[in-house]
Amino acid sequence: MFRIGTITIKNPSNFKIERYNVTNMERRADAYMVGDLIAKKLKYYFTYDVISGSDLDTILEAIWEPNELFFDLTYTYNGIEKTDEVYVGSIPTELHKAGLTSNWVWKNVTFNLIGR
């Protein structure tokens, strides 16, 4: 289950979490690396192999349409519900005609949400 703000979105085909450190690393004149750990952050990757227009609209309503830069992502991690305040990166989408019918779907939809 994935919720953005109060909006529940379709489960992705693939969900990945990237963990990274925010630092202010720099090299001194003697080439020795120094720096401080500022924060530990998460980046969430969502991939939809195929998604309907209405499901995509629901996601866009939550992450792209609002005039807010930051919003809450709620997800389940190892059986525990977690929430992180995030912002959205780019949202590439690809329109695809499904077979010989006139049904159009979106495929290879990907986006990432980055911890504030």
Buried (B, 14 or more C-beta within 10 A) or exposed (E): EBBBBEEEBBEBBEEEEEEEEEEEEEEEEEEEEEEEEEEEBBBBBBBBEEBBEEBBEBBBBBBEEEEEEEBEBBBEEEEEEEEBEBBBBEBEBEEEEEEEEEEEBBEBBBBBBBBE
